[in-house]
Amino acid sequence: MPGVIENMPAEARLERLRALAEAILSIVRERGSMTLIDALSATAARLRTAVSQVKQGLNYALSNSMLRLTGDDMLSATA
């Protein structure tokens, strides 16, 4: 994954860093002072939970024919 980020345009990398900084700051504000390692661990856990929830939602929508997609459809984004 580091190679993917390294190959991004500078502005896209900066946006990713801003989003990560906001996520870390949100956790630190909720819990008060904490070490950097604890803040990063808590942020990673929250992001894993968010990804899991998105996957569950998409799977539910797909299984109930709420989306006109199949699991084999290719998704892509253009810059």
C-alpha positions as CSV (number, residue, x, y, z in Angstrom):
1,M,0.0,0.0,0.0
2,P,2.8,2.5,0.6
3,G,3.6,2.4,-3.1
4,V,0.1,3.4,-4.0
5,I,0.3,6.5,-1.8
6,E,3.8,7.4,-3.0
7,N,2.4,7.4,-6.6
8,M,-0.4,9.7,-5.8
9,P,-0.3,13.4,-6.8
10,A,1.0,15.6,-4.0
11,E,-2.5,17.2,-3.5
12,A,-4.1,13.8,-3.1
13,R,-1.5,12.7,-0.5
14,L,-2.0,16.0,1.4
15,E,-5.7,15.4,1.4
16,R,-5.2,11.8,2.8
17,L,-2.9,13.2,5.5
18,R,-5.5,15.9,6.4
19,A,-8.2,13.2,6.8
20,L,-6.0,11.1,9.0
21,A,-5.0,14.1,11.1
22,E,-8.7,14.9,11.6
23,A,-9.5,11.3,12.6
24,I,-6.6,11.3,15.1
25,L,-7.6,14.7,16.5
26,S,-11.2,13.5,17.0
27,I,-10.0,10.5,19.0
28,V,-7.7,12.6,21.2
29,R,-10.4,15.2,21.8
30,E,-12.8,12.4,23.0
31,R,-10.3,10.7,25.3
32,G,-8.1,13.5,26.4
33,S,-4.4,13.3,26.4
34,M,-2.8,10.0,25.1
35,T,0.4,8.8,23.6
36,L,0.8,8.9,19.8
37,I,0.9,5.1,19.6
38,D,-2.4,4.9,21.6
39,A,-4.0,7.5,19.3
40,L,-2.8,5.8,16.2
41,S,-4.1,2.4,17.5
42,A,-7.5,3.9,18.4
43,T,-7.7,5.6,15.0
44,A,-6.9,2.4,13.2
45,A,-9.5,0.5,15.1
46,R,-12.1,3.1,14.3
47,L,-11.2,3.0,10.6
48,R,-11.4,-0.8,10.6
49,T,-14.9,-0.5,12.2
50,A,-16.0,2.0,9.6
51,V,-14.8,-0.1,6.7
52,S,-16.6,-3.1,8.2
53,Q,-19.8,-1.2,8.5
54,V,-19.6,0.0,4.9
55,K,-19.0,-3.5,3.7
56,Q,-22.0,-4.8,5.7
57,G,-24.2,-2.0,4.3
58,L,-23.1,-2.8,0.7
59,N,-23.6,-6.5,1.2
60,Y,-27.1,-5.9,2.6
61,A,-28.0,-3.6,-0.3
62,L,-26.6,-6.1,-2.8
63,S,-28.4,-9.1,-1.2
64,N,-31.7,-7.2,-1.2
65,S,-31.4,-6.0,-4.7
66,M,-31.2,-2.4,-3.6
67,L,-28.2,-1.8,-5.9
68,R,-28.0,-2.7,-9.5
69,L,-24.6,-4.3,-9.0
70,T,-23.2,-7.7,-8.7
71,G,-20.3,-8.8,-6.6
72,D,-18.3,-9.2,-9.8
73,D,-18.8,-5.6,-11.1
74,M,-15.7,-3.6,-11.3
75,L,-15.7,-0.2,-9.6
76,S,-13.2,2.5,-10.4
77,A,-12.7,6.2,-9.9
78,T,-11.1,8.7,-12.1
79,A,-9.1,11.7,-10.9
